[in-house]
C-alpha cells in the first residue's frame, strides 16, 4: 500500500524501553515492498545429490558479491536447517542458486562435529567480499530441542571448505547474523538463542543476546577474530516442539549505526544504538521500535533502501515494512496462510527486489528460493 508518512529523527535516548522520537518533515513516498507486484520461484533449495541429499527447511539467504572459486557474483546462497528426514537442527548444506539460470547446486556441506551427529545450519549466513562465507549452526541431534548444543560459526573458503570455526565464549546458538564490510575488517552482529536455562514446552527466559564480532579480513588470509563483545542482552527465548527454538533472529544495521533486531518471541523490532562502537551491554532486549500490529513473530530482517526495516512474519507468511521511528507502513503476503514458511530475507544486488525462502509451499514452491519483484 502507498501512504503519506511522517519521517522522524531517531533520538538515541530512551524512556523505559521505548525509543524517544523527535518529529521532522512530512513527505509522501511509496513503501519499498509496495513497489513490487510479482513473486517468482527461482529454484529448489533441496540438494539433489551428495552427502546432504534431501536437506530441507531453507533458513539463511546471502547474495554473492564477487566471483571467485565456486562463487558467482549475483548467485544466492541458502542454508538448510533440516535433513532429508525433516529433523530440525540437522541440515548441513549450503545451496548456491543462479537466478539467471533458475538452477541450484550444492556449494558446501558443513561436516558434522564430533561427537555431535548433527549440524543444523541456521539463518546466520553471510558472503564476504573476499570470497569467504560464514554460516551459523545450532545442532539438535535427532531433531530434539533438549539435545540442542551451542553450535558455532563456520568460515568457508570460496571452494566451500571449512577453514576456520568460531565457537565458545559468547557464541551460544548463533541464530542469525549480518555482516558489515569495512575494508580490512568485517563486523558481524550475531543473535544467540541458547543462553540461560531454556526448558522445552515450558517458560521462556530472557537470555537471548546480540554479539559483535570483529574479523580481520585483509584478503590475503583466512578471516580471524580480533574481538568479541556482547552488546545487547535480555531477549526472550524458548524451545518449542514445532519451531525447535524461538528467540531473537534477524539483524540489520541502519543509519547512524543503529542495529535493528527481530525479537521473534517478543513480537517486536528492537534497536541497539551505536552498535559499531558500543562498549557496554544494552539490557532488557534493547529499545522497542515497534511491537504488535501487523507483526506476527518477526524472523528475517533486512534494511530497505531509504532505511525502512522489512521483516518476515513467522505466524502468517507476510512481510511488514516499518520506518525507523516505528510506523508500520506496509504489509503484504508472500506465502498465503504461510505460518512457519518464511525465514531469511535479502535484497537483490541492484535493490530491485526482495529474495526470500519458502520453507513449505506447494509444488515447485516447496523448499525454494523466491523473488518478490
C-alpha positions as CSV (number, residue, x, y, z in Angstrom):
1,X,0.0,0.0,0.0
2,X,1.1,3.6,-0.6
3,X,0.6,6.2,2.1
4,X,1.9,9.5,3.4
5,X,4.2,9.0,6.3
6,X,5.8,11.3,8.7
7,X,9.6,10.9,8.9
8,X,11.2,11.3,12.2
9,X,14.7,11.7,13.6
10,X,15.7,8.9,15.9
11,X,17.0,10.4,19.2
12,X,19.3,7.8,20.7
13,X,17.9,8.0,24.1
14,X,15.2,6.1,25.9
15,X,12.5,6.3,28.4
16,X,12.0,2.8,29.8
17,X,12.2,0.5,26.8
18,X,10.8,2.9,24.2
19,X,12.7,5.0,21.7
20,X,12.2,8.8,22.0
21,X,11.4,10.3,18.7
22,X,11.5,13.9,17.5
23,X,9.3,14.8,14.5
24,X,10.8,16.1,11.3
25,X,9.5,16.9,7.9
26,X,6.4,15.1,6.5
27,X,6.5,13.9,2.9
28,X,5.0,11.1,0.8
29,X,6.8,8.2,-0.6
30,X,6.0,4.7,-1.6
31,X,7.0,1.9,0.8
32,X,9.7,-0.3,-0.6
33,X,7.7,-3.5,-0.6
34,X,4.8,-1.9,-2.4
35,X,6.9,-1.3,-5.5
36,X,6.7,-4.9,-6.5
37,X,3.8,-6.9,-7.9
38,X,5.1,-10.4,-8.8
39,X,6.5,-13.4,-7.0
40,X,8.7,-15.8,-8.9
41,X,10.2,-19.2,-7.8
42,X,13.9,-19.2,-8.7
43,X,14.9,-22.7,-7.8
44,X,14.6,-25.5,-5.3
45,X,16.9,-25.4,-2.3
46,X,16.9,-29.1,-1.7
47,X,20.2,-30.8,-2.7
48,X,19.6,-33.4,-5.4
49,X,22.7,-35.4,-4.7
50,X,25.7,-35.8,-2.4
51,X,26.0,-36.4,1.3
52,X,23.3,-33.8,2.2
53,X,20.8,-35.3,-0.3
54,X,17.3,-34.1,0.6
55,X,18.2,-31.4,3.1
56,X,15.3,-29.0,3.5
57,X,13.8,-26.1,5.6
58,X,15.8,-23.3,4.0
59,X,16.8,-20.6,6.5
60,X,19.6,-18.2,5.6
61,X,19.9,-16.1,2.4
62,X,23.0,-14.3,1.2
63,X,23.9,-12.8,-2.2
64,X,27.4,-13.4,-3.5
65,X,29.2,-10.1,-4.1
66,X,32.1,-11.2,-6.3
67,X,33.1,-14.2,-8.5
68,X,35.8,-16.4,-7.0
69,X,36.2,-20.1,-6.7
70,X,32.8,-21.8,-6.9
71,X,31.0,-18.5,-6.1
72,X,29.5,-16.5,-8.9
73,X,28.6,-12.8,-8.5
74,X,24.8,-12.4,-8.1
75,X,24.2,-16.0,-7.2
76,X,22.3,-16.6,-3.9
77,X,23.5,-18.9,-1.1
78,X,20.8,-20.6,1.0
79,X,21.5,-22.6,4.2
80,X,19.3,-25.6,5.2
81,X,18.3,-26.3,8.8
82,X,16.7,-29.8,8.4
83,X,17.9,-33.1,6.9
84,X,16.0,-35.3,4.5
85,X,14.0,-36.8,7.3
86,X,12.9,-33.2,8.2
87,X,14.6,-33.3,11.6
88,X,15.3,-29.7,12.7
89,X,18.8,-28.8,13.6
90,X,20.4,-31.5,11.4
91,X,20.7,-29.9,8.0
92,X,24.3,-29.4,6.8
93,X,24.1,-28.0,3.2
94,X,24.5,-24.6,1.6
95,X,22.9,-24.4,-1.8
96,X,24.0,-21.9,-4.5
97,X,21.2,-20.7,-6.7
98,X,21.7,-19.0,-10.0
99,X,18.8,-16.6,-10.5
100,X,19.6,-16.1,-14.2
101,X,19.6,-19.8,-15.0
102,X,17.0,-21.0,-12.5
103,X,19.3,-23.7,-11.3
104,X,20.8,-24.7,-8.0
105,X,23.9,-26.7,-6.9
106,X,25.5,-27.6,-3.6
107,X,28.1,-25.0,-2.6
108,X,29.1,-26.7,0.6
109,X,28.3,-29.4,3.2
110,X,29.5,-28.5,6.6
111,X,31.0,-31.6,8.4
112,X,29.3,-32.9,11.5
113,X,31.2,-32.0,14.6
114,X,32.4,-34.9,16.7
115,X,30.7,-36.4,18.7
116,X,27.5,-34.5,17.8
117,X,25.7,-36.2,14.9
118,X,24.1,-33.1,13.6
119,X,24.9,-29.6,12.2
120,X,21.7,-27.6,11.8
121,X,22.6,-24.6,9.6
122,X,20.7,-21.5,10.8
123,X,19.7,-18.2,9.3
124,X,23.1,-16.8,10.2
125,X,24.7,-16.7,6.7
126,X,26.9,-14.1,5.0
127,X,29.0,-14.0,1.9
128,X,32.0,-11.7,2.3
129,X,33.6,-9.6,-0.5
130,X,36.9,-11.5,-0.3
131,X,35.2,-14.9,-1.1
132,X,34.7,-16.3,2.3
133,X,31.3,-17.4,3.6
134,X,30.2,-17.5,7.2
135,X,27.4,-19.7,8.4
136,X,26.0,-20.4,11.9
137,X,24.9,-23.8,13.2
138,X,22.7,-25.0,16.1
139,X,23.0,-28.8,16.2
140,X,20.0,-30.7,17.6
141,X,20.7,-34.4,17.3
142,X,17.6,-36.3,16.3
143,X,15.8,-33.0,15.9
144,X,15.2,-32.8,19.6
145,X,15.2,-29.4,21.2
146,X,16.5,-30.6,24.6
147,X,19.5,-32.1,22.8
148,X,20.5,-28.8,21.1
149,X,24.1,-27.7,21.6
150,X,25.9,-24.4,21.4
151,X,26.9,-24.6,17.8
152,X,29.4,-22.4,16.1
153,X,30.1,-20.0,13.2
154,X,31.9,-21.8,10.4
155,X,34.1,-19.9,8.0
156,X,34.3,-21.4,4.5
157,X,36.5,-20.5,1.6
158,X,35.2,-19.9,-1.9
159,X,35.5,-23.6,-2.7
160,X,33.1,-24.5,0.1
161,X,35.6,-25.9,2.5
162,X,35.6,-25.0,6.2
163,X,38.8,-23.2,7.1
164,X,38.0,-21.8,10.5
165,X,35.5,-22.3,13.3
166,X,34.4,-19.6,15.7
167,X,32.9,-21.1,18.9
168,X,32.7,-20.8,22.6
169,X,32.8,-17.6,24.6
170,X,29.6,-15.5,23.8
171,X,28.6,-17.8,20.9
172,X,25.7,-19.9,22.0
173,X,23.2,-20.9,19.5
174,X,24.0,-18.4,16.7
175,X,20.6,-17.9,15.0
176,X,21.1,-15.1,12.5
177,X,23.7,-12.5,11.6
178,X,24.5,-9.5,9.4
179,X,28.0,-8.6,8.2
180,X,29.3,-5.1,7.7
181,X,32.3,-4.7,5.4
182,X,34.9,-2.1,6.5
183,X,37.7,-3.0,4.1
184,X,40.4,-4.7,6.1
185,X,37.9,-5.7,8.8
186,X,34.4,-7.1,8.8
187,X,32.0,-6.6,11.7
188,X,29.5,-9.4,12.4
189,X,26.4,-8.9,14.5
190,X,25.1,-12.3,15.7
191,X,22.0,-13.2,17.6
192,X,22.2,-16.1,20.1
193,X,19.2,-18.1,21.4
194,X,20.6,-20.7,23.8
195,X,21.7,-18.7,26.8
196,X,20.2,-19.4,30.2
197,X,18.0,-22.3,31.1
198,X,15.6,-23.0,28.3
199,X,13.1,-25.7,29.1
200,X,11.1,-27.5,26.4
201,X,7.4,-26.8,26.4
202,X,7.8,-24.6,29.4
203,X,8.5,-20.9,30.1
204,X,10.7,-18.6,28.2
205,X,13.8,-16.9,29.6
206,X,15.3,-13.5,28.8
207,X,18.7,-14.9,27.8
208,X,18.9,-14.0,24.1
209,X,21.9,-11.9,23.1
210,X,23.5,-9.9,20.3
211,X,27.2,-10.4,19.9
212,X,29.5,-8.1,17.9
213,X,32.5,-10.0,16.4
214,X,35.3,-8.1,14.5
215,X,37.2,-10.1,11.9
216,X,40.5,-9.2,10.3
217,X,39.7,-9.6,6.5
218,X,42.7,-8.3,4.6
219,X,42.0,-10.6,1.6
220,X,45.3,-12.5,1.8
221,X,44.5,-14.9,4.7
222,X,41.6,-16.6,6.5
223,X,39.4,-14.1,8.4
224,X,40.4,-14.2,12.1
225,X,38.7,-12.9,15.2
226,X,40.2,-9.8,16.7
227,X,37.4,-9.0,19.3
228,X,34.1,-10.4,20.6
229,X,31.7,-8.5,22.7
230,X,28.1,-8.9,23.8
231,X,26.3,-5.6,23.1
232,X,22.8,-6.4,24.0
233,X,21.0,-9.0,26.2
234,X,17.7,-9.8,27.7
235,X,15.8,-11.0,24.6
236,X,13.2,-13.7,25.3
237,X,13.9,-17.2,24.0
238,X,12.4,-20.7,24.5
239,X,12.4,-24.1,23.0
240,X,9.3,-25.2,21.1
241,X,8.1,-28.6,19.8
242,X,7.3,-27.2,16.4
243,X,9.9,-24.5,15.9
244,X,12.7,-26.1,18.0
245,X,14.0,-22.7,19.2
246,X,12.3,-19.3,19.2
247,X,14.5,-16.3,20.0
248,X,16.0,-13.1,18.6
249,X,16.5,-13.6,14.9
250,X,17.0,-11.1,12.1
251,X,19.5,-8.3,12.4
252,X,20.3,-5.3,10.1
253,X,22.4,-2.2,10.5
254,X,20.6,1.0,9.7
255,X,21.5,4.7,9.6
256,X,23.7,6.3,12.3
257,X,24.9,2.9,13.5
258,X,21.6,1.7,14.9
259,X,21.2,-2.1,14.8
260,X,17.7,-3.4,14.4
261,X,16.8,-6.9,15.8
262,X,13.7,-9.0,15.1
263,X,12.6,-10.1,18.6
264,X,10.5,-13.1,17.5
265,X,9.1,-14.2,20.8
266,X,8.5,-10.6,22.0
267,X,6.7,-9.9,18.6
268,X,8.6,-6.6,18.2
269,X,11.5,-4.9,16.5
270,X,14.2,-3.7,18.8
271,X,17.0,-1.2,18.3
272,X,20.6,-1.1,19.6
273,X,22.1,2.4,19.1
274,X,25.8,2.9,18.5
275,X,26.2,-0.8,17.7
276,X,29.5,-0.5,15.9
277,X,31.3,1.2,18.8
278,X,29.2,0.3,21.9
279,X,31.3,-0.9,24.8
280,X,28.6,-1.6,27.3
281,X,25.7,-4.1,27.2
282,X,22.3,-2.7,26.4
283,X,20.0,-4.8,28.6
284,X,16.3,-5.7,28.6
285,X,16.3,-6.6,24.9
286,X,17.3,-3.2,23.6
287,X,14.9,-0.3,22.8
288,X,11.5,-1.0,21.3
289,X,10.9,0.4,17.8
290,X,7.5,-1.2,17.3
291,X,5.5,-4.1,18.6
292,X,2.3,-5.9,17.7
293,X,0.2,-4.5,14.9
294,X,0.9,-6.5,11.7
295,X,3.9,-8.2,13.2
296,X,3.4,-11.9,13.9
297,X,6.7,-13.3,15.3
298,X,9.2,-11.5,13.0
299,X,12.1,-13.7,11.8
300,X,14.2,-12.5,8.9
301,X,15.1,-8.8,8.7
302,X,16.6,-6.6,6.1
303,X,17.2,-2.8,5.8
304,X,15.4,-1.5,2.7
305,X,16.8,1.4,0.5
306,X,15.8,4.6,2.4
307,X,16.3,3.0,5.8
308,X,13.0,1.2,6.4
309,X,13.0,-2.2,8.2
310,X,11.5,-5.1,6.4
311,X,10.7,-8.2,8.5
312,X,9.3,-11.6,7.6
313,X,6.5,-12.9,9.9
314,X,6.7,-16.5,11.2
315,X,3.0,-16.5,12.0
316,X,1.2,-15.7,8.7
317,X,3.6,-15.7,5.7
318,X,3.6,-11.9,5.4
319,X,6.3,-9.2,5.4
320,X,6.0,-5.9,7.2
321,X,7.7,-2.6,6.4
322,X,8.4,-0.4,9.4
323,X,10.0,3.1,9.5
324,X,12.9,3.7,11.9
325,X,10.5,5.7,14.0
326,X,8.2,2.7,14.5
327,X,5.4,3.3,11.9
328,X,4.3,0.1,10.3
329,X,3.6,1.5,6.8
330,X,3.1,-1.6,4.6
331,X,2.4,-5.3,4.7
332,X,1.9,-7.9,2.1
333,X,1.6,-11.7,1.7
334,X,4.5,-13.7,0.4
335,X,3.1,-17.1,1.2
336,X,-0.7,-17.2,1.7
337,X,-1.5,-19.0,5.0
338,X,2.2,-19.4,5.3
339,X,2.7,-19.8,9.1
340,X,6.3,-21.1,9.6
341,X,7.3,-20.8,5.9
342,X,9.4,-17.6,5.9
343,X,12.9,-17.1,7.3
344,X,15.8,-15.2,5.8
345,X,15.5,-12.1,3.6
346,X,18.0,-10.4,1.3
347,X,17.9,-7.6,-1.2
348,X,18.8,-8.3,-4.9
349,X,22.2,-6.8,-6.0
350,X,20.5,-3.7,-7.5
351,X,17.9,-3.4,-4.8
352,X,15.3,-4.2,-7.4
353,X,13.6,-6.9,-5.5
354,X,13.5,-9.0,-2.3
355,X,14.8,-12.5,-2.1
356,X,13.1,-14.9,0.4
357,X,13.0,-18.6,1.2
358,X,9.7,-20.6,1.3
359,X,10.0,-23.5,3.7
360,X,6.8,-25.1,2.7
361,X,4.6,-24.0,-0.1
362,X,3.3,-26.5,-2.7
363,X,4.7,-27.9,-5.9
364,X,7.8,-26.2,-7.2
365,X,7.5,-23.5,-4.4
366,X,8.1,-26.0,-1.7
367,X,11.6,-25.6,-0.1
368,X,12.6,-22.9,-2.6
369,X,14.2,-19.6,-3.1
370,X,11.7,-17.0,-4.3
371,X,11.8,-13.4,-5.5
372,X,9.4,-10.5,-4.9
373,X,9.9,-8.2,-7.9
